[in-house]
Each structure stands twice: as structure tokens, then as C-alpha cells.
Amino acid sequence: MKIDVLTLFPEMFDGVFGSSILKKAAEKGAVDYNVVNFREFADNKHKTVDDYPYGGGAGMVLKPQPIFDAVQALSEGASVRPRVILLCPQGERHSQRKAEELAEEEHLIFICGHYEGYDERIREHLVTDELSIGDFILTGGELGAMVVIDSVVRLLPEVLGNEESHRKDSFSTGLLEHPHYTRPADFRGHKVPDVLISGNHKLIEEWRTKESLRRTWNRRPDLFEAIELEPVQRKWLEEIKKEGR
């Protein structure tokens, strides 16, 4: 996968792309990052990328020309049309499903804005997706882009050490993930559930499914509106509801 990021602050990405899983993904050849300062594409002497909004109002608006020209330059020679993603609080709420969708693409271009907003023609005639990471306002789109990129890159083949890891993550199955435990089995009097050290894999999987259902019901019951449970899962969920916790 090729990932281009258009930003006025490219240095913000140095630590993120040079650390942890995102760094390993690049070293394995699964992804190629390219961070571009779109100010370099401004066609005026002072490299200005923003201007006052028509009609008046507070703040400055990003001009279309530098961003259009930057995307055009990054798209030249591409075998497939890239997905052009605008980070914006008005966009679609990012989700695991969206991350899985984007992980199938060959080329992603992220646009990180600043100031009051974007010229509307960028939305209308350039981008393919608008994404938000939550109902709050950030100084710019950089942090949002980092979040989305991390969620996508970890899904690429051979990036994670265990291919099963992301398939059982919270939200990948539609449910929140079950609790995890590791050694020691008894830590300061707090013991690991007996089933997990029983060696009975059938009972362990059953326990994990039940706990996933329990955690989802207690913390995010709204998630059940979007998933279809198997008959045995529905039975277990009813039992959990009767327990009251």
C-alpha cells in the first residue's frame, strides 16, 4: 500500500511512522509512507495556502489550488485511482469496518486541514471520503490521520505477528473483545478464571464468547443493533441479561 499525507506540519508524523507497528510495516515492505507539505504546491510568491472566507466570518479557509495540485501530482502515473480522504469533524465516523475497507486499497491520500476549514470545492470535486474520529474538534487533521492510518496499516497482510490478532479485536466481530489474562495465575490473591488454565479449548472458547457478549451488553449494548447473533449466542445473552451484570 502507498500512503500519502498532505499536511502543513510534516514533522508531526516522524515519531508515528518511525515507531512500533507502523515502522515495522514499512520495513516489511507492506506500506510506503510519503508525507508532503502542500504549502510547496502554492502558486503564489509567499506560499500562502489560506484566505479569508467569502461572505465574511471568523477564521481562514484553505484554498483549493495547493491541495488540488498536490493530489494531482501524487496521482500521476498511478495504476488505480487513489482514495482521497479528508479528515473533517463533519465526516463519517471512522470505524473498524471502514478500516477494513480501506485496507483493501492500494493507494490512500490523506488531507490534513487547519484553520477554519476547507474550500467546499475540495469536498465536492476532489475527495472520495470524509472521515471523523469523534464528535470533538482538534487543531488540525494530523492526529485524526494518524489514528486512521494506524487502524488500517495493522490490518495489512503480515504486519502483525499473528494473523488472528486483528480478526478477534473488539469491533472486528461486531462485539467487544473478551478479557485477557497472563502469568502469574494468582496475583496478590486475584486469580485467573479456572477455565483458562483447564486446557479444555472448547470450554475456553465458550467462556470467551460469553464474556465478549457480557462486556458488550454492559458497555456498548447499542452494538447489538448491527449484528446477528447465532442461536446459542442469543441464549447466552439472555442468561447474561437475567444475571443483571
N, C-alpha and C positions, 0 to 999 in steps of 0.2 A: 504494500500500500504506500502511496505517496500522500503526505500531508503537508500542505502549505498553510502558513498562518500569516495573515495580514494584520499588522499592529503598528502602533506608534512607539511601542516600548518593547522591542525585541529582546532586550536583556532580561526581561521577566521570565523568559522561557528557558534560560540557560540551566538553572538548577533542576527544573522539572524534567526536561528532555535528557539531562545528563545524570539522572539518578534512577535507581530501583528498576522496576519492570519496564518503564519506557526506554531507559538506556539499554537494557538487555534486548529489548525487541529490535532496536536499531542495530545492535551488534550482531544479532542473528540474521539480519537482512530481511526481517519481516516488515519493516517500515522505514521510510526515508523522510526525515523532517526537514522542512525548509521554512525559516522564519524571515519574513520580509517586512521592512519598514515602508509602508505605502507612501510615506512622505516623499520618497525618492521618485515617485511617479508624478508628482505635482508638476504641472506645466507652466508654473509662474516662477519668476526670479526668486522670490522669497520662500518657495516651497510651502506655501500655505495650503492647508487641506480642509479648512473650515471657513464658514462665512456666516453673516447674520441671517436669520430666517426671514423670508418674505412674509409680510403682514405684521412684523414686529413680534415681540415676545422676548422672554429671558433665554440666555444661553446661546451657544453657537451650534451650527449644523454642519456635519461632514459633507463636503462637496462630492458630487458623483464622479467627476473626471478622474481623480487619482485612483479610486477604487476600481472603476470600470477598466482603466488601462492596466492596472496591476493584475486583475483577474484574467484579462485578455492575454497578457504576456505569459502568465503561468499556465494557460490552457493551450497555447500554441503547440502543435505537434502531438497533442495527446491523442491516444488511440480511442479513448472513450471520453464522453463529456463528464467533467468532474461535478461532484455535488458541491455547491457553493452554500456554505452555512453561515447565516448571520446570527451572532449572539445578541439577543434582544429580550428585554423583560416582557414584550408583547408576544413573543413566540410560543410555539408549542412547548409544553412542559417535557423536559428530557426524561427518558425512562429506559429501563433495561431493554425493552422491545425496540426502542429507537436505536440504542447502541448496537443491538444485534443486526438490525437492518443496515446501519452504516458500515458495520464490519465486513459486509459483503462487497463493498465498493472498492475500486482500485485507486481512486484519487479523490481526496477531500480538500476543499479550500475553506478555511475559517476566516471570517471577517470580524475583527475586534474593534468596536467603536468606542468613542469617548465623546465628551461634550454633551449637548442636549439630545442629539440623536442623528439619524441618517437622513439624507435627502431621500424622499419617498421613491424616487426613480430607481434607487439601488434595490429596494424591496421588489418593485414591480417588474423590473426588466433584467435583473442580474442574478439574484439568489434563487436557489431551489428549496431551501429550508430555512426557517427561522426557529431558533431554539432558546429556551429559557431554562435555567437550573432552579428556579424558585420564584416565589412571589415577594421579591425584595429587590432593591436597587444597589448595584455595585458601581464603583467609579468608572469601570470600563469593562469590555468584554473578555479581557485576558484570562481572568480567573475562571470564568464560565467555559472558555475554550479549553483550558487545561483539564477541567472536570470531564467534559465530553470526550476529549481525546483519550484520557486515561481509561474511561469506561469502554471505549471502542478498541484500543490497541490491545488490551489484555485479552480480548476475545479472538485475536488473530491466531491462526494455527501455530502451534509450537512455542508460543510466547510464554505461557505458564508451564511450569514443570510438569503438572498433572493436568491432562486434558479434561478430566472430570471436574476439576475445581470450579470452573465458571458455570458448568451445567447445573450445579446444585446450589449456586449462590441464591441469596434472597432475591426475589422477583423473577429469576430465570424460570422457576417452576410456577410462578404465579403466587407462591406463598413465601412467607418469611422463613429464613433458614432455621433449622433446629439448633439447640445448644451444643457446644463443643466442650470437651474435657481432655486433659493430658496428664502426664505424671506430675506429682505422685497421686495415687488413688485416694489417699487420705491426707488432706492439707489442713492442719490446725483443727482437726475434728470435722471438717467439711468433706464428705465422701462423694466419690463419683458414683452415679447410679449403677447398681449391681448388674443390670442388663448389659452395660457397655463392656464389662470385663468377663462376661459369661462365655464368650466365644461362639454364641449362637447367632449367626449372621441374620437369620430370618427374624428373630426377635429384636435384634438391634435395628434392622430396617423398619420394623413395625413401630418401635419406640420413636425413632427419628421422625417418621411420618406423623405420628400422633403429636409429638412435641412441636413440629412445624405448624400443624393445624392449631394447636393450643396458643402458640405465640402469635400467630396471625389473628386469631379470634380476639385475643386480649389486647393487641397493639394496633392492628390495622384491619378491623372487620370489613372495611369498605372493599378490600381486595377480593373478597368472595363474590362480589358482583360481576367480576370479569373472568372468573374461572369456572370450569365444570368439574366437579369432584366425581370420583369413582364411587360406586355404591358403598364400599367398605369405608371410604373416607368420610362420606356423609354420615354413616353410622357412628364413626368415632367422633365426628364433630358434634353430633347431638349429645353424646355422652359427656363431652367437654363442657358444653353449654349447661348441662344439668349440674355439673360439679361447681359451676359458678366462679371458676378462675382459670 
